[in-house]
Amino acid sequence: MTYENILVFREGAVGRVQLNRPQALNALNSALMTELVDAFREFDRDPEIRCLLLHGNERAFGAGADIKEMADMGAIDMYSRDHISLWDEVARIRTPIVAAVSGYCLGGALELAMICDIIVASETAKFGQPEINIGVLPGAGGTQRLTRAVGKSLAMEMVLTGRMLSADEARAAGLVSRVVPVEAYLSEAQRLAAEIASKSPVALRLAKEAVLQSFESGLAGGLAYERRLFALAFASEDQKEGMQAFAAKRQPEWKGR
């Protein structure tokens, strides 16, 4: 499939997608988000793909949603078009997603990055929800996911003032997994994605589902959910192969079933 706003690559068991509207700092318009969802869905259905990698360029992961596209819309237009549901579609992807962030990661782009499962940041990365500066508030999950990631006080400061976090601040707050030099951020994210992709596809999806459930239930419910998924893993060929390979001191050969 040919895309106009993203670049798509297959790198072994990793599906890589680059946001590609550099002239607009990768502002996330409807066309780009539709293409991103389509590419992710195609990779998600591919049994050979075990991890996804999403990134922009060194200057910007994304400057946010495309304000020019939304500026003249009314409430009914926004409700009817439901552009924000495209972020929800990304959240439904079952394959683990690594985000590699350099430069600006603002507004809808930060909301997109937070949907991903791991964020690797360059030293130049800047994270923010600046919607307050244009008279609105985050609408694609920013008030909810940011609060869960960094806590109420810091989330309130970012949302109510538009303040951006540096990469080091984001790491200290728990928003990102690691910070690396800008020249290495993409290769580090590729290495991490390849490491994830080397694991059992069945176990990867179950593990992602279990971790995400921790945001949807209390501890007791989450533990019960985890236990059911743990038992379910024992119905897979990958579980048998993994444990037999461990006992035989050899590398497992995953079947994804």
C-alpha positions, 0 to 999 in steps of 0.5 A: 500500500502507498502512503502519503503521510507515513513511511513503512518498513519491515525490519525482520520481526519489527514493523517500523512506521515513520511519521512523515509530514516534516513541513508541518512538524508531523502535525497529526491530521486525519489523513496521517492518523488514518494511514497510521491506523491502517499500517498498524492494523496490517502489521498487527495481523501479520504473524511474522511481526512481533513488535512495532516501532513508531517515530518521527524525525530528530526535530519532532516526533509530532507537534500535536494535532493539526490545528488548521484542520480543527480551527473552524470546526464546531462542537457538532462537527467535532462530535460527528467526525470523531477524529479522536477515535483514531487514537483509540484505534491505535490503543487497540493494537495488540502487538507491543509498540515502542515509540522513539521520540526526538524533539517536540512531542506535544499535544496529540503527539504526546497522547499518541506516544503515551498509547505506545507501550515504551517510550525511548527519548533523545536528549532533545525531546520535549514533552507537553500538553499545550492545548490550554494555550489555544483555549481548549484541553487535551482531548485524545487521552492527555488528561487521563494517561498523563496523570497515570504516568506522572501523577496528579500534581505534575500533570495538572501543572503541564495541562493548566500551564502548557509547560513542557518537560525535558527528556530528563524530567520525563524520565524522572517522572516515569513518562519515558523508559530511557534517554539517549543521545540524539544520534543514537535514539532511533538505533536504541529504539530499534535495538529494543524493538528487536529484543522484544520481537525475539520473544514469544508472540503469544506471551508478548500479547498476553503480557501487554494485555495484563500490564494495560489491565492494571490501569482498568481495575483495582489490585485484586481484579488485576491480579485475578486477570493476570492469573487467568492470562498466565494459565492461558499461556500454558495452552500455547505451543510457545510455552512448551517450547520455551520451557523445554528449550530452557531445560535443554539450554538452547534457544527457543524457536517460537511458533506464535501459537 
